[in-house]
């Protein structure tokens, strides 16, 4: 069944959108204030590793929803990680 017409797939699409946009406030704040003192480096390293695994899994099962959501989330989480390392 096509992803767009599959009602169950919409649960995954909505979950992907929500978890992806959840990073936006932190990204904007980190870059605007140049401060990441409240951000845990260890947590974001583990998070980025987990997102990479979800992305690989998405490619392995050829799931476009997983691929797109995790690719965008990887960019946003990596931006926070870069900010954490850059604005020490």
N, C-alpha and C positions, 0 to 999 in steps of 0.2 A: 504494500500500500504506500502511496506517495506520502512523504513527510507532512506536506501542507494540508492534505485532506484527512490525515490520521488524527483523530481527536486526542489520542494519548500522547502524540508527539508534541502537542501544544503545551503540555505540562513541562516537558523538557525545554521547549523554546522559552516559555515564561521564566522558568528557573534559571536558564542561561542568561537571559536579559537582566534579571534582578541581581544575580550574583556578580555579573560583569559590571553593572553600573554602581554597585556598592563600593567599588574602589575609587570612583571619581572624586568624591569629597576629600578623601585622603590625599590623592594625587594633587588636586588643586591647592590644598592647604600646604602640603610639603613644599611645593614649588613657589607658592606665593610668600610664605613666611621664611623659607630657607631653613626650616627647623624640622628635624625628625627625631628629637630627643625622646619622644614618647612612643616611637615605633621600635618594636623588637626586631633586631637584625636576625636572630635565630628563627623567629617565627616566619619572617618573610623569606628566608632561605629555604626553609622546609616547605612553605606555601608554593614558592616558584617551582621547586622540584616536583611537588604534587600536581601542579597545573601542567607541567611538561609531560608527566605520565598520563594525565587525562587526555592531553592533546595527541600523544602517541596512540593511546587506546582508540580515540576517535578515528584516526587514520587507519588503524588496523581493522576496525569494524565498518569503516567507510560511512560514518555518521556525520553528516554535514553540520548538524546542530552542535554536537560536541566539538567539532573542529573549529567552527567559527567562534563559539562562545569562549572556548579556552584559548584560542589564539589572541583574541582581544583582551581577555583577562590576563594573559601572560604579559602582554605589552604594558598594561596598567600596573600590574604588580611589580614588573621589572622597573618601571619608572619610579615607583616608591623605593625599591631596593637601591637604584642608582642614586636617588636623592639621599637616602640614608648614608650611603658610602661617601657621597660628595660633600654633604653639609655637616660632617662630624663636628 
